């Protein structure tokens, strides 16, 4: 017989026995919102709300990763171009 293992976090400890327990463990987790939404849908008791299979889950996760990567690259590009502009302005004055 396999006994359930307790879930431990900095402030909580409870047994992960079923899907609601797993979903409860997401509360306060440091997970990007889009990833958290995907995980919650994957654990939804209503099969109509879950990704159809592992491949669909994987593709959605990759899409989230690509969007986050693009957003980060855009943010870094904006920071670089604005700081470059300030450096040039300082050199001109």
Secondary structure as UniProt FT lines:
FT   STRAND          6..8
FT   STRAND          13..15
FT   HELIX           19..25
FT   TURN            26..28
FT   HELIX           33..42
FT   TURN            47..49
FT   HELIX           54..92
//
